[in-house]
């Protein structure tokens, strides 16, 4: 699994990453991530603010895969 497996968009100051039926959303510069993973809703905090789309994907790969 790598970053190319995700579709990441920036919309209205937030990033949304999707892979299959899973998705993660975070406001740019924030640390609170919401979304769904394997059918379950999630609410997680990152260890530092997410400033870029690639930072969101890196965090997802570390935490979920």
Predicted model as a PDB file, atoms N, CA, C, CB and O in Angstrom, pLDDT in the B-factor column:
MODEL        1                                                                  
ATOM      1  N   UNK A   1       0.847  -1.162   0.000  1.00 77.00           N  
ATOM      2  CA  UNK A   1       0.000   0.000   0.000  1.00 77.00           C  
ATOM      3  C   UNK A   1       0.896   1.230   0.000  1.00 77.00           C  
ATOM      4  CB  UNK A   1      -0.965  -0.005   1.214  1.00 77.00           C  
ATOM      5  O   UNK A   1       1.888   1.287   0.726  1.00 77.00           O  
ATOM      6  N   UNK A   2       0.536   2.215  -0.823  1.00 85.00           N  
ATOM      7  CA  UNK A   2       1.283   3.466  -0.852  1.00 85.00           C  
ATOM      8  C   UNK A   2       0.346   4.636  -1.128  1.00 85.00           C  
ATOM      9  CB  UNK A   2       2.395   3.408  -1.911  1.00 85.00           C  
ATOM     10  O   UNK A   2      -0.865   4.454  -1.259  1.00 85.00           O  
ATOM     11  N   UNK A   3       0.903   5.814  -1.214  1.00 89.00           N  
ATOM     12  CA  UNK A   3       0.096   7.025  -1.341  1.00 89.00           C  
ATOM     13  C   UNK A   3      -0.709   7.072  -2.634  1.00 89.00           C  
ATOM     14  CB  UNK A   3       0.982   8.234  -1.260  1.00 89.00           C  
ATOM     15  O   UNK A   3      -1.722   7.769  -2.696  1.00 89.00           O  
ATOM     16  N   UNK A   4      -0.287   6.353  -3.659  1.00 91.00           N  
ATOM     17  CA  UNK A   4      -1.032   6.348  -4.924  1.00 91.00           C  
ATOM     18  C   UNK A   4      -2.343   5.585  -4.837  1.00 91.00           C  
ATOM     19  CB  UNK A   4      -0.184   5.754  -6.017  1.00 91.00           C  
ATOM     20  O   UNK A   4      -3.162   5.664  -5.753  1.00 91.00           O  
ATOM     21  N   UNK A   5      -2.559   4.847  -3.754  1.00 94.00           N  
ATOM     22  CA  UNK A   5      -3.802   4.106  -3.570  1.00 94.00           C  
ATOM     23  C   UNK A   5      -4.945   4.996  -3.087  1.00 94.00           C  
ATOM     24  CB  UNK A   5      -3.586   2.976  -2.588  1.00 94.00           C  
ATOM     25  O   UNK A   5      -6.085   4.541  -2.994  1.00 94.00           O  
ATOM     26  N   UNK A   6      -4.651   6.257  -2.779  1.00 97.00           N  
ATOM     27  CA  UNK A   6      -5.642   7.181  -2.234  1.00 97.00           C  
ATOM     28  C   UNK A   6      -5.976   8.271  -3.240  1.00 97.00           C  
ATOM     29  CB  UNK A   6      -5.137   7.804  -0.933  1.00 97.00           C  
ATOM     30  O   UNK A   6      -5.133   8.679  -4.038  1.00 97.00           O  
ATOM     31  N   UNK A   7      -7.221   8.735  -3.187  1.00 98.00           N  
ATOM     32  CA  UNK A   7      -7.634   9.925  -3.921  1.00 98.00           C  
ATOM     33  C   UNK A   7      -7.814  11.010  -2.867  1.00 98.00           C  
ATOM     34  CB  UNK A   7      -8.966   9.683  -4.770  1.00 98.00           C  
ATOM     35  O   UNK A   7      -8.610  10.858  -1.940  1.00 98.00           O  
ATOM     36  N   UNK A   8      -7.069  12.108  -3.013  1.00 98.00           N  
ATOM     37  CA  UNK A   8      -7.110  13.176  -2.012  1.00 98.00           C  
ATOM     38  C   UNK A   8      -7.498  14.469  -2.702  1.00 98.00           C  
ATOM     39  CB  UNK A   8      -5.740  13.327  -1.282  1.00 98.00           C  
ATOM     40  O   UNK A   8      -6.909  14.850  -3.714  1.00 98.00           O  
ATOM     41  N   UNK A   9      -8.505  15.146  -2.139  1.00 98.00           N  
ATOM     42  CA  UNK A   9      -8.937  16.432  -2.678  1.00 98.00           C  
ATOM     43  C   UNK A   9      -8.894  17.483  -1.576  1.00 98.00           C  
ATOM     44  CB  UNK A   9     -10.362  16.329  -3.282  1.00 98.00           C  
ATOM     45  O   UNK A   9      -9.025  17.179  -0.390  1.00 98.00           O  
ATOM     46  N   UNK A  10      -8.709  18.723  -2.001  1.00 97.00           N  
ATOM     47  CA  UNK A  10      -8.791  19.856  -1.082  1.00 97.00           C  
ATOM     48  C   UNK A  10     -10.035  20.645  -1.453  1.00 97.00           C  
ATOM     49  CB  UNK A  10      -7.498  20.758  -1.143  1.00 97.00           C  
ATOM     50  O   UNK A  10     -10.214  21.019  -2.612  1.00 97.00           O  
ATOM     51  N   UNK A  11     -10.900  20.899  -0.471  1.00 96.00           N  
ATOM     52  CA  UNK A  11     -12.150  21.598  -0.733  1.00 96.00           C  
ATOM     53  C   UNK A  11     -12.508  22.468   0.470  1.00 96.00           C  
ATOM     54  CB  UNK A  11     -13.289  20.593  -1.043  1.00 96.00           C  
ATOM     55  O   UNK A  11     -12.618  21.967   1.589  1.00 96.00           O  
ATOM     56  N   UNK A  12     -12.685  23.737   0.249  1.00 95.00           N  
ATOM     57  CA  UNK A  12     -13.086  24.676   1.303  1.00 95.00           C  
ATOM     58  C   UNK A  12     -12.217  24.592   2.549  1.00 95.00           C  
ATOM     59  CB  UNK A  12     -14.517  24.429   1.683  1.00 95.00           C  
ATOM     60  O   UNK A  12     -12.729  24.620   3.668  1.00 95.00           O  
ATOM     61  N   UNK A  13     -10.902  24.488   2.359  1.00 96.00           N  
ATOM     62  CA  UNK A  13      -9.981  24.488   3.483  1.00 96.00           C  
ATOM     63  C   UNK A  13      -9.845  23.183   4.222  1.00 96.00           C  
ATOM     64  CB  UNK A  13     -10.385  25.502   4.422  1.00 96.00           C  
ATOM     65  O   UNK A  13      -9.289  23.154   5.320  1.00 96.00           O  
ATOM     66  N   UNK A  14     -10.342  22.093   3.648  1.00 98.00           N  
ATOM     67  CA  UNK A  14     -10.169  20.788   4.290  1.00 98.00           C  
ATOM     68  C   UNK A  14      -9.680  19.777   3.251  1.00 98.00           C  
ATOM     69  CB  UNK A  14     -11.503  20.305   4.946  1.00 98.00           C  
ATOM     70  O   UNK A  14      -9.871  19.951   2.047  1.00 98.00           O  
ATOM     71  N   UNK A  15      -9.049  18.725   3.749  1.00 98.00           N  
ATOM     72  CA  UNK A  15      -8.565  17.641   2.902  1.00 98.00           C  
ATOM     73  C   UNK A  15      -9.446  16.422   3.125  1.00 98.00           C  
ATOM     74  CB  UNK A  15      -7.072  17.313   3.201  1.00 98.00           C  
ATOM     75  O   UNK A  15      -9.839  16.121   4.252  1.00 98.00           O  
ATOM     76  N   UNK A  16      -9.754  15.719   2.031  1.00 98.00           N  
ATOM     77  CA  UNK A  16     -10.495  14.467   2.127  1.00 98.00           C  
ATOM     78  C   UNK A  16      -9.739  13.411   1.338  1.00 98.00           C  
ATOM     79  CB  UNK A  16     -11.961  14.626   1.601  1.00 98.00           C  
ATOM     80  O   UNK A  16      -9.493  13.561   0.141  1.00 98.00           O  
ATOM     81  N   UNK A  17      -9.377  12.345   2.031  1.00 98.00           N  
ATOM     82  CA  UNK A  17      -8.702  11.216   1.395  1.00 98.00           C  
ATOM     83  C   UNK A  17      -9.674  10.044   1.348  1.00 98.00           C  
ATOM     84  CB  UNK A  17      -7.390  10.831   2.158  1.00 98.00           C  
ATOM     85  O   UNK A  17     -10.356   9.754   2.331  1.00 98.00           O  
ATOM     86  N   UNK A  18      -9.732   9.372   0.202  1.00 98.00           N  
ATOM     87  CA  UNK A  18     -10.609   8.216   0.068  1.00 98.00           C  
ATOM     88  C   UNK A  18      -9.830   7.031  -0.488  1.00 98.00           C  
ATOM     89  CB  UNK A  18     -11.809   8.545  -0.838  1.00 98.00           C  
ATOM     90  O   UNK A  18      -8.897   7.185  -1.276  1.00 98.00           O  
ATOM     91  N   UNK A  19     -10.240   5.855  -0.057  1.00 97.00           N  
ATOM     92  CA  UNK A  19      -9.721   4.588  -0.581  1.00 97.00           C  
ATOM     93  C   UNK A  19     -10.842   3.577  -0.417  1.00 97.00           C  
ATOM     94  CB  UNK A  19      -8.389   4.122   0.166  1.00 97.00           C  
ATOM     95  O   UNK A  19     -11.243   3.253   0.701  1.00 97.00           O  
ATOM     96  N   UNK A  20     -11.340   3.088  -1.529  1.00 95.00           N  
ATOM     97  CA  UNK A  20     -12.491   2.184  -1.529  1.00 95.00           C  
ATOM     98  C   UNK A  20     -13.657   2.850  -0.798  1.00 95.00           C  
ATOM     99  CB  UNK A  20     -12.131   0.820  -0.865  1.00 95.00           C  
ATOM    100  O   UNK A  20     -14.044   3.960  -1.162  1.00 95.00           O  
ATOM    101  N   UNK A  21     -14.221   2.210   0.213  1.00 96.00           N  
ATOM    102  CA  UNK A  21     -15.344   2.791   0.959  1.00 96.00           C  
ATOM    103  C   UNK A  21     -14.893   3.536   2.207  1.00 96.00           C  
ATOM    104  CB  UNK A  21     -16.325   1.705   1.347  1.00 96.00           C  
ATOM    105  O   UNK A  21     -15.729   3.944   3.014  1.00 96.00           O  
ATOM    106  N   UNK A  22     -13.594   3.719   2.380  1.00 98.00           N  
ATOM    107  CA  UNK A  22     -13.054   4.410   3.547  1.00 98.00           C  
ATOM    108  C   UNK A  22     -12.748   5.861   3.187  1.00 98.00           C  
ATOM    109  CB  UNK A  22     -11.781   3.696   4.071  1.00 98.00           C  
ATOM    110  O   UNK A  22     -12.347   6.162   2.063  1.00 98.00           O  
ATOM    111  N   UNK A  23     -12.942   6.757   4.156  1.00 98.00           N  
ATOM    112  CA  UNK A  23     -12.538   8.143   3.926  1.00 98.00           C  
ATOM    113  C   UNK A  23     -12.131   8.814   5.234  1.00 98.00           C  
ATOM    114  CB  UNK A  23     -13.674   8.929   3.260  1.00 98.00           C  
ATOM    115  O   UNK A  23     -12.575   8.437   6.318  1.00 98.00           O  
ATOM    116  N   UNK A  24     -11.272   9.819   5.095  1.00 98.00           N  
ATOM    117  CA  UNK A  24     -10.762  10.590   6.223  1.00 98.00           C  
ATOM    118  C   UNK A  24     -10.834  12.055   5.839  1.00 98.00           C  
ATOM    119  CB  UNK A  24      -9.298  10.168   6.602  1.00 98.00           C  
ATOM    120  O   UNK A  24     -10.475  12.420   4.719  1.00 98.00           O  
ATOM    121  N   UNK A  25     -11.296  12.910   6.762  1.00 98.00           N  
ATOM    122  CA  UNK A  25     -11.409  14.348   6.512  1.00 98.00           C  
ATOM    123  C   UNK A  25     -10.727  15.097   7.647  1.00 98.00           C  
ATOM    124  CB  UNK A  25     -12.902  14.785   6.377  1.00 98.00           C  
ATOM    125  O   UNK A  25     -10.896  14.762   8.819  1.00 98.00           O  
ATOM    126  N   UNK A  26      -9.952  16.118   7.282  1.00 98.00           N  
ATOM    127  CA  UNK A  26      -9.310  16.982   8.280  1.00 98.00           C  
ATOM    128  C   UNK A  26      -9.257  18.401   7.715  1.00 98.00           C  
ATOM    129  CB  UNK A  26      -7.865  16.464   8.648  1.00 98.00           C  
ATOM    130  O   UNK A  26      -8.986  18.587   6.528  1.00 98.00           O  
ATOM    131  N   UNK A  27      -9.511  19.386   8.547  1.00 98.00           N  
ATOM    132  CA  UNK A  27      -9.353  20.770   8.123  1.00 98.00           C  
ATOM    133  C   UNK A  27      -7.870  21.083   8.048  1.00 98.00           C  
ATOM    134  CB  UNK A  27     -10.082  21.746   9.090  1.00 98.00           C  
ATOM    135  O   UNK A  27      -7.084  20.620   8.875  1.00 98.00           O  
ATOM    136  N   UNK A  28      -7.495  21.870   7.057  1.00 98.00           N  
ATOM    137  CA  UNK A  28      -6.094  22.236   6.874  1.00 98.00           C  
ATOM    138  C   UNK A  28      -5.581  22.928   8.136  1.00 98.00           C  
ATOM    139  CB  UNK A  28      -5.918  23.154   5.632  1.00 98.00           C  
ATOM    140  O   UNK A  28      -6.181  23.894   8.607  1.00 98.00           O  
ATOM    141  N   UNK A  29      -4.476  22.434   8.678  1.00 98.00           N  
ATOM    142  CA  UNK A  29      -3.881  22.996   9.876  1.00 98.00           C  
ATOM    143  C   UNK A  29      -4.448  22.448  11.172  1.00 98.00           C  
ATOM    144  CB  UNK A  29      -4.045  24.457   9.860  1.00 98.00           C  
ATOM    145  O   UNK A  29      -4.027  22.861  12.253  1.00 98.00           O  
ATOM    146  N   UNK A  30      -5.396  21.526  11.083  1.00 98.00           N  
ATOM    147  CA  UNK A  30      -6.038  20.963  12.282  1.00 98.00           C  
ATOM    148  C   UNK A  30      -5.438  19.597  12.618  1.00 98.00           C  
ATOM    149  CB  UNK A  30      -7.570  20.838  12.073  1.00 98.00           C  
ATOM    150  O   UNK A  30      -4.639  19.040  11.866  1.00 98.00           O  
ATOM    151  N   UNK A  31      -5.855  19.079  13.777  1.00 98.00           N  
ATOM    152  CA  UNK A  31      -5.356  17.783  14.245  1.00 98.00           C  
ATOM    153  C   UNK A  31      -6.472  16.757  14.430  1.00 98.00           C  
ATOM    154  CB  UNK A  31      -4.608  17.960  15.552  1.00 98.00           C  
ATOM    155  O   UNK A  31      -6.199  15.610  14.782  1.00 98.00           O  
ATOM    156  N   UNK A  32      -7.717  17.149  14.201  1.00 98.00           N  
ATOM    157  CA  UNK A  32      -8.859  16.249  14.378  1.00 98.00           C  
ATOM    158  C   UNK A  32      -9.259  15.653  13.034  1.00 98.00           C  
ATOM    159  CB  UNK A  32     -10.059  16.997  15.019  1.00 98.00           C  
ATOM    160  O   UNK A  32      -9.604  16.379  12.102  1.00 98.00           O  
ATOM    161  N   UNK A  33      -9.210  14.329  12.940  1.00 98.00           N  
ATOM    162  CA  UNK A  33      -9.563  13.615  11.718  1.00 98.00           C  
ATOM    163  C   UNK A  33     -10.869  12.871  11.951  1.00 98.00           C  
ATOM    164  CB  UNK A  33      -8.431  12.632  11.288  1.00 98.00           C  
ATOM    165  O   UNK A  33     -11.030  12.184  12.960  1.00 98.00           O  
ATOM    166  N   UNK A  34     -11.800  13.011  11.016  1.00 98.00           N  
ATOM    167  CA  UNK A  34     -13.065  12.284  11.075  1.00 98.00           C  
ATOM    168  C   UNK A  34     -13.203  11.464   9.794  1.00 98.00           C  
ATOM    169  CB  UNK A  34     -14.279  13.262  11.255  1.00 98.00           C  
ATOM    170  O   UNK A  34     -12.464  11.669   8.831  1.00 98.00           O  
ATOM    171  N   UNK A  35     -14.152  10.539   9.793  1.00 98.00           N  
ATOM    172  CA  UNK A  35     -14.390   9.747   8.600  1.00 98.00           C  
ATOM    173  C   UNK A  35     -14.938   8.378   8.927  1.00 98.00           C  
ATOM    174  CB  UNK A  35     -13.128   9.610   7.809  1.00 98.00           C  
ATOM    175  O   UNK A  35     -15.555   8.172   9.972  1.00 98.00           O  
ATOM    176  N   UNK A  36     -14.704   7.437   8.014  1.00 98.00           N  
ATOM    177  CA  UNK A  36     -15.098   6.043   8.246  1.00 98.00           C  
ATOM    178  C   UNK A  36     -13.970   5.124   7.809  1.00 98.00           C  
ATOM    179  CB  UNK A  36     -16.412   5.696   7.485  1.00 98.00           C  
ATOM    180  O   UNK A  36     -13.237   5.423   6.866  1.00 98.00           O  
ATOM    181  N   UNK A  37     -13.840   4.002   8.507  1.00 98.00           N  
ATOM    182  CA  UNK A  37     -12.867   2.982   8.162  1.00 98.00           C  
ATOM    183  C   UNK A  37     -13.487   1.628   8.445  1.00 98.00           C  
ATOM    184  CB  UNK A  37     -11.537   3.171   8.949  1.00 98.00           C  
ATOM    185  O   UNK A  37     -13.895   1.340   9.570  1.00 98.00           O  
ATOM    186  N   UNK A  38     -13.555   0.805   7.417  1.00 97.00           N  
ATOM    187  CA  UNK A  38     -14.147  -0.530   7.501  1.00 97.00           C  
ATOM    188  C   UNK A  38     -15.542  -0.493   8.120  1.00 97.00           C  
ATOM    189  CB  UNK A  38     -13.245  -1.453   8.312  1.00 97.00           C  
ATOM    190  O   UNK A  38     -15.882  -1.326   8.960  1.00 97.00           O  
ATOM    191  N   UNK A  39     -16.350   0.489   7.693  1.00 97.00           N  
ATOM    192  CA  UNK A  39     -17.731   0.591   8.130  1.00 97.00           C  
ATOM    193  C   UNK A  39     -17.946   1.257   9.475  1.00 97.00           C  
ATOM    194  CB  UNK A  39     -18.309  -0.737   8.174  1.00 97.00           C  
ATOM    195  O   UNK A  39     -19.090   1.408   9.905  1.00 97.00           O  
ATOM    196  N   UNK A  40     -16.892   1.656  10.144  1.00 97.00           N  
ATOM    197  CA  UNK A  40     -17.013   2.294  11.457  1.00 97.00           C  
ATOM    198  C   UNK A  40     -16.659   3.771  11.357  1.00 97.00           C  
ATOM    199  CB  UNK A  40     -16.105   1.594  12.493  1.00 97.00           C  
ATOM    200  O   UNK A  40     -15.709   4.148  10.670  1.00 97.00           O  
ATOM    201  N   UNK A  41     -17.428   4.597  12.043  1.00 98.00           N  
ATOM    202  CA  UNK A  41     -17.102   6.014  12.089  1.00 98.00           C  
ATOM    203  C   UNK A  41     -15.866   6.221  12.952  1.00 98.00           C  
ATOM    204  CB  UNK A  41     -18.294   6.838  12.629  1.00 98.00           C  
ATOM    205  O   UNK A  41     -15.647   5.501  13.927  1.00 98.00           O  
ATOM    206  N   UNK A  42     -15.062   7.211  12.585  1.00 97.00           N  
ATOM    207  CA  UNK A  42     -13.854   7.454  13.359  1.00 97.00           C  
ATOM    208  C   UNK A  42     -13.729   8.919  13.741  1.00 97.00           C  
ATOM    209  CB  UNK A  42     -12.628   7.014  12.577  1.00 97.00           C  
ATOM    210  O   UNK A  42     -14.248   9.809  13.067  1.00 97.00           O  
ATOM    211  N   UNK A  43     -13.036   9.138  14.830  1.00 98.00           N  
ATOM    212  CA  UNK A  43     -12.725  10.467  15.355  1.00 98.00           C  
ATOM    213  C   UNK A  43     -11.365  10.326  16.032  1.00 98.00           C  
ATOM    214  CB  UNK A  43     -13.851  11.004  16.364  1.00 98.00           C  
ATOM    215  O   UNK A  43     -11.268   9.753  17.117  1.00 98.00           O  
ATOM    216  N   UNK A  44     -10.325  10.843  15.402  1.00 97.00           N  
ATOM    217  CA  UNK A  44      -8.958  10.646  15.888  1.00 97.00           C  
ATOM    218  C   UNK A  44      -8.211  11.970  15.903  1.00 97.00           C  
ATOM    219  CB  UNK A  44      -8.209   9.619  15.016  1.00 97.00           C  
ATOM    220  O   UNK A  44      -8.527  12.878  15.134  1.00 97.00           O  
ATOM    221  N   UNK A  45      -7.223  12.076  16.778  1.00 98.00           N  
ATOM    222  CA  UNK A  45      -6.335  13.222  16.806  1.00 98.00           C  
ATOM    223  C   UNK A  45      -4.968  12.810  16.282  1.00 98.00           C  
ATOM    224  CB  UNK A  45      -6.226  13.802  18.231  1.00 98.00           C  
ATOM    225  O   UNK A  45      -4.478  11.722  16.585  1.00 98.00           O  
ATOM    226  N   UNK A  46      -4.360  13.686  15.494  1.00 97.00           N  
ATOM    227  CA  UNK A  46      -3.004  13.456  15.007  1.00 97.00           C  
ATOM    228  C   UNK A  46      -2.016  14.024  16.020  1.00 97.00           C  
ATOM    229  CB  UNK A  46      -2.794  14.100  13.602  1.00 97.00           C  
ATOM    230  O   UNK A  46      -2.401  14.786  16.907  1.00 97.00           O  
ATOM    231  N   UNK A  47      -0.765  13.660  15.892  1.00 96.00           N  
ATOM    232  CA  UNK A  47       0.250  14.154  16.827  1.00 96.00           C  
ATOM    233  C   UNK A  47       0.716  15.565  16.481  1.00 96.00           C  
ATOM    234  CB  UNK A  47       1.443  13.212  16.844  1.00 96.00           C  
ATOM    235  O   UNK A  47       1.322  16.243  17.311  1.00 96.00           O  
ATOM    236  N   UNK A  48       0.430  16.011  15.246  1.00 96.00           N  
ATOM    237  CA  UNK A  48       0.752  17.385  14.842  1.00 96.00           C  
ATOM    238  C   UNK A  48      -0.241  17.822  13.769  1.00 96.00           C  
ATOM    239  CB  UNK A  48       2.227  17.493  14.316  1.00 96.00           C  
ATOM    240  O   UNK A  48      -0.876  16.978  13.138  1.00 96.00           O  
ATOM    241  N   UNK A  49      -0.383  19.125  13.554  1.00 98.00           N  
ATOM    242  CA  UNK A  49      -1.354  19.610  12.562  1.00 98.00           C  
ATOM    243  C   UNK A  49      -1.072  19.086  11.150  1.00 98.00           C  
ATOM    244  CB  UNK A  49      -1.355  21.130  12.545  1.00 98.00           C  
ATOM    245  O   UNK A  49       0.080  18.951  10.739  1.00 98.00           O  
ATOM    246  N   UNK A  50      -2.138  18.799  10.429  1.00 98.00           N  
ATOM    247  CA  UNK A  50      -2.034  18.343   9.036  1.00 98.00           C  
ATOM    248  C   UNK A  50      -2.074  19.582   8.140  1.00 98.00           C  
ATOM    249  CB  UNK A  50      -3.197  17.328   8.664  1.00 98.00           C  
ATOM    250  O   UNK A  50      -3.081  20.286   8.078  1.00 98.00           O  
ATOM    251  N   UNK A  51      -0.964  19.834   7.450  1.00 98.00           N  
ATOM    252  CA  UNK A  51      -0.850  21.039   6.614  1.00 98.00           C  
ATOM    253  C   UNK A  51      -0.984  20.753   5.121  1.00 98.00           C  
ATOM    254  CB  UNK A  51       0.475  21.715   6.872  1.00 98.00           C  
ATOM    255  O   UNK A  51      -1.290  21.656   4.343  1.00 98.00           O  
ATOM    256  N   UNK A  52      -0.757  19.495   4.713  1.00 97.00           N  
ATOM    257  CA  UNK A  52      -0.767  19.154   3.289  1.00 97.00           C  
ATOM    258  C   UNK A  52      -1.535  17.845   3.056  1.00 97.00           C  
ATOM    259  CB  UNK A  52       0.683  19.032   2.752  1.00 97.00           C  
ATOM    260  O   UNK A  52      -1.779  17.070   3.981  1.00 97.00           O  
ATOM    261  N   UNK A  53      -1.901  17.633   1.804  1.00 97.00           N  
ATOM    262  CA  UNK A  53      -2.575  16.382   1.442  1.00 97.00           C  
ATOM    263  C   UNK A  53      -1.663  15.190   1.689  1.00 97.00           C  
ATOM    264  CB  UNK A  53      -3.020  16.411  -0.028  1.00 97.00           C  
ATOM    265  O   UNK A  53      -2.111  14.154   2.180  1.00 97.00           O  
ATOM    266  N   UNK A  54      -0.393  15.330   1.351  1.00 96.00           N  
ATOM    267  CA  UNK A  54       0.526  14.204   1.552  1.00 96.00           C  
ATOM    268  C   UNK A  54       0.722  13.900   3.037  1.00 96.00           C  
ATOM    269  CB  UNK A  54       1.881  14.501   0.898  1.00 96.00           C  
ATOM    270  O   UNK A  54       0.918  12.740   3.401  1.00 96.00           O  
ATOM    271  N   UNK A  55       0.674  14.910   3.897  1.00 97.00           N  
ATOM    272  CA  UNK A  55       0.784  14.671   5.337  1.00 97.00           C  
ATOM    273  C   UNK A  55      -0.409  13.856   5.836  1.00 97.00           C  
ATOM    274  CB  UNK A  55       0.877  16.009   6.102  1.00 97.00           C  
ATOM    275  O   UNK A  55      -0.250  12.998   6.704  1.00 97.00           O  
ATOM    276  N   UNK A  56      -1.598  14.115   5.298  1.00 98.00           N  
ATOM    277  CA  UNK A  56      -2.778  13.330   5.673  1.00 98.00           C  
ATOM    278  C   UNK A  56      -2.603  11.877   5.258  1.00 98.00           C  
ATOM    279  CB  UNK A  56      -4.050  13.917   5.031  1.00 98.00           C  
ATOM    280  O   UNK A  56      -2.866  10.972   6.051  1.00 98.00           O  
ATOM    281  N   UNK A  57      -2.166  11.644   4.037  1.00 97.00           N  
ATOM    282  CA  UNK A  57      -1.975  10.276   3.554  1.00 97.00           C  
ATOM    283  C   UNK A  57      -0.881   9.566   4.357  1.00 97.00           C  
ATOM    284  CB  UNK A  57      -1.617  10.282   2.052  1.00 97.00           C  
ATOM    285  O   UNK A  57      -1.033   8.393   4.700  1.00 97.00           O  
ATOM    286  N   UNK A  58       0.205  10.257   4.657  1.00 97.00           N  
ATOM    287  CA  UNK A  58       1.265   9.647   5.479  1.00 97.00           C  
ATOM    288  C   UNK A  58       0.719   9.227   6.839  1.00 97.00           C  
ATOM    289  CB  UNK A  58       2.443  10.630   5.664  1.00 97.00           C  
ATOM    290  O   UNK A  58       1.037   8.143   7.327  1.00 97.00           O  
ATOM    291  N   UNK A  59      -0.096  10.071   7.449  1.00 97.00           N  
ATOM    292  CA  UNK A  59      -0.692   9.750   8.751  1.00 97.00           C  
ATOM    293  C   UNK A  59      -1.613   8.530   8.629  1.00 97.00           C  
ATOM    294  CB  UNK A  59      -1.481  10.969   9.306  1.00 97.00           C  
ATOM    295  O   UNK A  59      -1.566   7.632   9.470  1.00 97.00           O  
ATOM    296  N   UNK A  60      -2.442   8.497   7.595  1.00 97.00           N  
ATOM    297  CA  UNK A  60      -3.351   7.356   7.384  1.00 97.00           C  
ATOM    298  C   UNK A  60      -2.558   6.061   7.229  1.00 97.00           C  
ATOM    299  CB  UNK A  60      -4.240   7.588   6.136  1.00 97.00           C  
ATOM    300  O   UNK A  60      -2.906   5.044   7.829  1.00 97.00           O  
ATOM    301  N   UNK A  61      -1.504   6.096   6.433  1.00 97.00           N  
ATOM    302  CA  UNK A  61      -0.701   4.891   6.225  1.00 97.00           C  
ATOM    303  C   UNK A  61      -0.056   4.412   7.530  1.00 97.00           C  
ATOM    304  CB  UNK A  61       0.381   5.155   5.172  1.00 97.00           C  
ATOM    305  O   UNK A  61       0.027   3.206   7.765  1.00 97.00           O  
ATOM    306  N   UNK A  62       0.396   5.327   8.373  1.00 96.00           N  
ATOM    307  CA  UNK A  62       1.001   4.940   9.656  1.00 96.00           C  
ATOM    308  C   UNK A  62      -0.021   4.368  10.613  1.00 96.00           C  
ATOM    309  CB  UNK A  62       1.685   6.132  10.300  1.00 96.00           C  
ATOM    310  O   UNK A  62       0.252   3.376  11.290  1.00 96.00           O  
ATOM    311  N   UNK A  63      -1.209   4.983  10.681  1.00 96.00           N  
ATOM    312  CA  UNK A  63      -2.196   4.609  11.703  1.00 96.00           C  
ATOM    313  C   UNK A  63      -3.072   3.431  11.272  1.00 96.00           C  
ATOM    314  CB  UNK A  63      -3.078   5.803  12.031  1.00 96.00           C  
ATOM    315  O   UNK A  63      -3.389   2.573  12.095  1.00 96.00           O  
ATOM    316  N   UNK A  64      -3.465   3.375  10.008  1.00 96.00           N  
ATOM    317  CA  UNK A  64      -4.461   2.384   9.589  1.00 96.00           C  
ATOM    318  C   UNK A  64      -3.916   1.237   8.730  1.00 96.00           C  
ATOM    319  CB  UNK A  64      -5.539   3.072   8.835  1.00 96.00           C  
ATOM    320  O   UNK A  64      -4.604   0.233   8.543  1.00 96.00           O  
ATOM    321  N   UNK A  65      -2.709   1.368   8.211  1.00 92.00           N  
ATOM    322  CA  UNK A  65      -2.237   0.290   7.334  1.00 92.00           C  
ATOM    323  C   UNK A  65      -0.860  -0.123   7.721  1.00 92.00           C  
ATOM    324  CB  UNK A  65      -2.259   0.710   5.875  1.00 92.00           C  
ATOM    325  O   UNK A  65      -0.287  -1.019   7.101  1.00 92.00           O  
TER     326      UNK A  65                                                      
ENDMDL                                                                          
END                                                                             
